Amino acid sequence: MDRKTRRQTDIAQGLHYIDPETGSVIPPVVTSTTFARDDQYQLIGGHRSYSRDHNPTYDLAEQMLCRLEGGHEALLFSSGMAAAAAVFQSLKPGDHVVYPKVMYWGLRGWLLEFAERWGLDIEPFDATDPDDLERKVVRGKTRLVWIETPCNPTWDVIDIEAAATLAHDAGAELAVDSTVATPVLTRPIDWGADIVMHSATKYLNGHGDVLAGALVVKEDSQLWRDVKTHRAETGAIPGSLDAWLLQRGMRTLFLRVTNASASAMAIAKHLEGHPALTSIAYPGLESHPGHGVAAKQMHGGFSGMLSLLIDGDERDALRFVSRCQVFIRATSLGGVESLVEHRYSIEGPDSPIPKNLVRLSVGAEHVDDLIADLEQALG
Ligand SMILES: *Cc1c(COP(=O)(O)O)cnc(C)c1O
């Protein structure tokens, strides 16, 4: 192709997909689990024989992810957790892993248990202390640095470029959970990351109807080959209909993320200094401690995720949540419906999350309706 078009253009068109046989501009869903051989006993469709390791419906979604992240290769998984787990399960007992204290709680909980059984040597770092990562990464010992930015649900921002330099100087690889930033706002590989992980359940699909995950790699490596073998052998893959829905959802990714980021910014600015709040956690606000780094590595917005710290205790936070009428009380994020959640109630007594924190996922509704709802609920 001699045209050089922008990512938004390529993604909206599913990489200019046109079916060579039918002219269809939307790819088919291939549901077959097995693939036939010709009379010479050669596979008719190339290398595929059975769908535990791959399905032709993944091809377009994986190619779109490569285009979005500027990566060498992408793999779909059955969930974000399965994608992340594939990376950790490809490490060896004794490998040293550094990870942030505050991160997606499901992954943190799983990692703590898995590391004990598997014998991984895991070490948390404090993302709010700019020198702590350097203290925890050990040259010649650390194998993997795992980060998440912005960190769910406090939205602390981690400098990907600095983390990549620290990891690489120590001989380690850097993996980034970029679910919240999305490839629209941040491309971790451009800042030196080796592997990018997404819960595709969130913004990538964007419509609350698919559970899926993805990994994108900068270049081939032993770790990546082990991840690929892991997926092929365990079948941690989405169904073909889910993979198809994902390529459909991704076509509007730029519109959805740009709109949600603009609305989240408007909400944060509107509510900043509100007497019923002690603070707002949103990297787009200049008052946020991570704003400088966020402004460097995020382009076109600061995501649709923010948290409100209610001036009060757990009961006051729950009262606020119960008064919301437009925001829907539900977990998850990155869909077109705005959601509100009291994280501490969900995470339980081991949670490091403040009891007065309420998390908002801003969707595609009119921003004035969202602001009015929050105003009346705070009122
Ligand atoms: C939801 C989420 C995950 C887990 O993804 P699933 O698709 O639910 O398994 C991981 N990281 C972040 C930041 C998430 O929001």
The ligand as an SDF file (V2000), in Angstrom:
LIG
                    3D

 15 15  0  0  0  0  0  0  0  0999 V2000
  -10.1290   -5.1300   34.1360 C   0  0  0  0  0  0  0  0  0  0  0  0
   -8.6690   -4.9660   34.2470 C   0  0  0  0  0  0  0  0  0  0  0  0
   -7.8020   -6.0810   34.1880 C   0  0  0  0  0  0  0  0  0  0  0  0
   -8.3260   -7.5020   34.0780 C   0  0  0  0  0  0  0  0  0  0  0  0
   -8.9370   -7.7270   32.8410 O   0  0  0  0  0  0  0  0  0  0  0  0
  -10.1480   -8.7700   32.6150 P   0  0  0  0  0  0  0  0  0  0  0  0
  -10.4320   -8.6370   31.1680 O   0  0  0  0  0  0  0  0  0  0  0  0
  -11.2700   -8.3520   33.5070 O   0  0  0  0  0  0  0  0  0  0  0  0
   -9.6050  -10.1240   32.9950 O   0  0  0  0  0  0  0  0  0  0  0  0
   -6.4420   -5.8430   34.2560 C   0  0  0  0  0  0  0  0  0  0  0  0
   -5.9480   -4.5800   34.3890 N   0  0  0  0  0  0  0  0  0  0  0  0
   -6.7420   -3.5000   34.4500 C   0  0  0  0  0  0  0  0  0  0  0  0
   -6.1450   -2.1430   34.5830 C   0  0  0  0  0  0  0  0  0  0  0  0
   -8.1260   -3.6580   34.3800 C   0  0  0  0  0  0  0  0  0  0  0  0
   -8.9200   -2.5800   34.4600 O   0  0  0  0  0  0  0  0  0  0  0  0
  1  2  1  0
  2  3  1  0
  2 14  2  0
  3  4  1  0
  3 10  2  0
  4  5  1  0
  5  6  1  0
  6  7  2  0
  6  8  1  0
  6  9  1  0
 10 11  1  0
 11 12  2  0
 12 13  1  0
 12 14  1  0
 14 15  1  0
M  END
$$$$
